[in-house]
């Protein structure tokens, strides 16, 4: 049975598409199903931010085919692990939960991986260097999270 992992940020065009692409790159499609979503519907059906696409491509990861979508209540039931980028995403994702079991699936990606950062900063209003820093942070988070969740 595949482990289903959902990456969540605000608009699903910067951080969560990168996290989806990174984790997908590190795993087998046979063992993992990985997706991403945003808590807001600002960019529904849009491609990832060009800067996210560029930094992923610089690291041999293609995220250009992804399309932004909004997080749904069904996602809470569908996914085994829901990894969010910051406290606002955490609160908005937990607001869709109706049971404690659902809430237990949701965690900050930094906390779930053991990275010494409180959250993944949103690079949207910054420059290319912010996207590079977010890529490195997410790469470390995914690597460490995966080490905890694979035999």
Sine and cosine of phi, psi and omega as CSV:
sin_phi,cos_phi,sin_psi,cos_psi,sin_omega,cos_omega
0.00,0.00,0.71,-0.70,0.00,-1.00
-0.96,0.29,0.59,-0.80,0.17,-0.99
-1.00,0.10,0.80,-0.60,-0.06,-1.00
-0.97,-0.24,0.86,-0.51,-0.07,-1.00
-0.84,-0.54,0.77,-0.64,0.05,-1.00
-0.89,-0.45,0.78,-0.62,0.08,-1.00
-0.99,-0.15,0.71,-0.71,-0.10,-1.00
-0.75,-0.66,0.76,-0.65,0.18,-0.98
-0.73,-0.69,-0.31,-0.95,-0.08,-1.00
-0.97,0.25,-0.86,0.50,-0.12,-0.99
-0.96,-0.29,-0.11,0.99,0.01,-1.00
0.89,0.45,0.62,0.79,0.09,-1.00
-0.78,-0.62,-0.24,0.97,-0.04,-1.00
-0.90,-0.45,-0.97,0.26,-0.16,-0.99
-0.97,0.23,-0.78,0.62,-0.09,-1.00
-0.92,0.38,-0.57,0.82,0.11,-0.99
-0.90,0.43,-0.61,0.80,0.07,-1.00
-0.89,0.46,-0.73,0.68,0.00,-1.00
-0.88,0.48,-0.67,0.74,0.06,-1.00
-0.86,0.51,-0.75,0.66,-0.02,-1.00
-0.89,0.45,-0.68,0.74,-0.01,-1.00
-0.90,0.44,-0.77,0.64,-0.04,-1.00
-0.91,0.41,-0.62,0.79,0.04,-1.00
-0.88,0.47,-0.64,0.77,0.01,-1.00
-0.90,0.44,-0.51,0.86,-0.06,-1.00
-1.00,0.03,-0.16,0.99,-0.13,-0.99
-0.83,-0.56,0.11,-0.99,0.06,-1.00
-0.99,-0.16,0.70,-0.72,0.07,-1.00
-0.90,0.45,-0.35,0.94,0.04,-1.00
-0.94,0.34,-0.53,0.85,-0.09,-1.00
-0.97,-0.25,-0.40,0.92,-0.08,-1.00
-0.75,-0.66,0.61,-0.79,0.21,-0.98
-0.91,-0.42,0.85,-0.53,-0.09,-1.00
-0.82,-0.57,0.70,-0.71,-0.01,-1.00
-0.59,-0.81,0.06,-1.00,0.07,-1.00
-0.57,-0.82,0.34,-0.94,0.00,-1.00
-0.40,-0.92,0.23,-0.97,0.06,-1.00
-0.88,-0.47,0.49,-0.87,0.02,-1.00
-0.97,0.25,-0.35,0.94,0.03,-1.00
-0.93,-0.36,0.31,-0.95,-0.03,-1.00
-0.97,-0.25,0.48,0.88,-0.06,-1.00
-0.87,0.49,-0.57,0.82,-0.18,-0.98
-0.81,-0.59,0.43,0.90,-0.07,-1.00
-0.74,0.67,0.77,-0.64,0.01,-1.00
0.96,0.27,0.01,1.00,0.01,-1.00
-0.99,0.16,0.43,-0.90,0.12,-0.99
-0.95,0.30,0.30,-0.95,0.10,-1.00
-0.85,0.52,0.38,-0.93,0.07,-1.00
-0.79,0.61,0.68,-0.74,0.00,-1.00
-0.81,0.58,-0.51,0.86,0.02,-1.00
-0.95,0.31,-0.54,0.84,0.10,-0.99
-0.93,0.37,-0.68,0.73,0.03,-1.00
-0.87,0.50,-0.68,0.73,-0.05,-1.00
-0.91,0.40,-0.72,0.69,-0.03,-1.00
-0.94,0.35,-0.56,0.83,0.08,-1.00
-0.90,0.44,-0.71,0.70,-0.01,-1.00
-0.89,0.47,-0.60,0.80,0.05,-1.00
-0.88,0.47,-0.34,0.94,0.01,-1.00
-0.93,-0.36,0.41,0.91,0.07,-1.00
0.87,0.49,0.58,0.82,0.05,-1.00
-0.82,-0.57,0.79,-0.61,-0.01,-1.00
-0.98,-0.21,0.93,-0.38,0.06,-1.00
-0.91,-0.41,0.16,0.99,-0.11,-0.99
-0.90,0.44,-0.38,0.93,-0.03,-1.00
-0.99,0.10,-0.21,0.98,-0.05,-1.00
-0.93,0.37,0.47,-0.88,0.08,-1.00
-0.77,-0.64,0.72,-0.70,-0.01,-1.00
-0.91,0.41,0.59,-0.81,0.09,-1.00
-0.54,-0.84,0.33,-0.94,0.01,-1.00
-1.00,-0.04,0.62,-0.79,0.09,-1.00
-0.86,0.52,0.64,-0.77,0.03,-1.00
-0.82,-0.57,0.27,-0.96,0.08,-1.00
-0.89,0.46,-0.55,0.83,0.04,-1.00
-0.88,0.48,-0.55,0.83,0.03,-1.00
-0.85,0.52,-0.59,0.81,-0.04,-1.00
-0.88,0.48,-0.60,0.80,0.02,-1.00
-0.99,0.16,-0.55,0.83,-0.12,-0.99
-0.96,0.29,-0.65,0.76,-0.15,-0.99
-1.00,-0.05,0.55,-0.83,0.04,-1.00
-0.99,0.15,-0.58,0.82,-0.03,-1.00
-0.71,-0.71,0.75,-0.66,0.05,-1.00
-0.84,-0.54,0.93,-0.37,-0.09,-1.00
-0.95,-0.30,0.88,-0.48,-0.09,-1.00
-0.95,-0.31,0.36,-0.93,-0.15,-0.99
-1.00,0.02,-0.46,0.89,-0.03,-1.00
-0.43,-0.90,0.07,-1.00,-0.07,-1.00
-0.89,0.46,-0.60,0.80,0.02,-1.00
-0.90,0.43,-0.70,0.71,0.06,-1.00
-0.89,0.46,-0.61,0.79,0.02,-1.00
-0.88,0.48,-0.76,0.65,0.00,-1.00
-0.90,0.44,-0.68,0.73,-0.02,-1.00
-0.93,0.38,-0.56,0.83,0.03,-1.00
-0.96,0.29,-0.69,0.72,0.03,-1.00
-0.90,0.44,-0.45,0.89,0.01,-1.00
-0.89,0.45,-0.35,0.93,0.03,-1.00
-1.00,0.09,-0.15,0.99,-0.07,-1.00
-0.99,0.17,0.55,-0.84,0.09,-1.00
-0.88,-0.47,-0.16,0.99,-0.01,-1.00
-0.70,-0.71,0.33,-0.94,0.06,-1.00
-0.92,0.40,-0.58,0.81,0.04,-1.00
-0.86,0.51,-0.63,0.77,0.05,-1.00
-0.91,0.42,-0.70,0.72,-0.01,-1.00
-0.88,0.48,-0.55,0.84,-0.03,-1.00
-0.92,0.39,-0.35,0.94,0.01,-1.00
-0.97,0.22,-0.30,0.95,-0.18,-0.98
-0.98,-0.22,0.75,-0.66,0.02,-1.00
-0.46,-0.89,0.42,-0.91,0.19,-0.98
-0.90,0.43,0.71,-0.70,-0.03,-1.00
-0.88,0.48,-0.55,0.83,0.00,-1.00
-0.92,0.38,-0.71,0.70,0.00,-1.00
-0.92,0.38,-0.66,0.75,-0.04,-1.00
-0.91,0.41,-0.45,0.89,-0.03,-1.00
-0.99,-0.13,-0.28,0.96,-0.02,-1.00
1.00,0.07,0.26,0.96,0.04,-1.00
-0.96,0.26,0.61,-0.79,-0.05,-1.00
-0.99,0.11,0.85,0.52,0.09,-1.00
-0.64,-0.77,0.58,-0.81,-0.05,-1.00
-0.97,0.25,-0.45,0.89,-0.05,-1.00
-0.25,-0.97,0.11,-0.99,0.11,-0.99
-0.99,-0.17,0.90,-0.43,-0.05,-1.00
-0.92,0.38,0.52,-0.85,0.01,-1.00
-0.99,0.13,0.89,-0.45,-0.05,-1.00
-1.00,0.06,0.02,1.00,-0.18,-0.98
-0.79,0.61,-0.71,0.70,-0.08,-1.00
-1.00,-0.02,0.10,1.00,0.00,-1.00
-0.96,-0.28,-0.28,-0.96,-0.03,-1.00
-0.99,-0.14,-0.12,-0.99,-0.04,-1.00
-0.87,0.50,-0.55,0.84,-0.02,-1.00
-0.89,0.45,-0.54,0.84,0.06,-1.00
-0.90,0.44,-0.61,0.79,0.03,-1.00
-0.93,0.37,-0.60,0.80,0.05,-1.00
-0.91,0.42,-0.67,0.74,0.02,-1.00
-0.91,0.41,-0.65,0.76,0.03,-1.00
-0.91,0.42,-0.65,0.76,0.04,-1.00
-0.86,0.52,-0.74,0.67,-0.02,-1.00
-0.88,0.47,-0.67,0.74,0.02,-1.00
-0.89,0.45,-0.73,0.69,0.00,-1.00
-0.91,0.41,-0.59,0.81,0.04,-1.00
-0.87,0.48,-0.71,0.70,0.03,-1.00
-0.90,0.43,-0.69,0.73,0.03,-1.00
-0.86,0.51,-0.74,0.67,-0.03,-1.00
-0.90,0.44,-0.68,0.73,0.01,-1.00
-0.87,0.48,-0.73,0.68,-0.03,-1.00
-0.95,0.31,-0.62,0.78,0.04,-1.00
-0.89,0.46,-0.69,0.72,-0.02,-1.00
-0.89,0.45,-0.62,0.78,0.04,-1.00
-0.88,0.48,-0.50,0.86,0.02,-1.00
-0.99,0.12,-0.31,0.95,-0.15,-0.99
-0.87,-0.49,0.30,0.96,0.11,-0.99
-0.76,-0.65,0.58,-0.81,-0.03,-1.00
-0.92,0.40,0.00,0.00,0.00,0.00
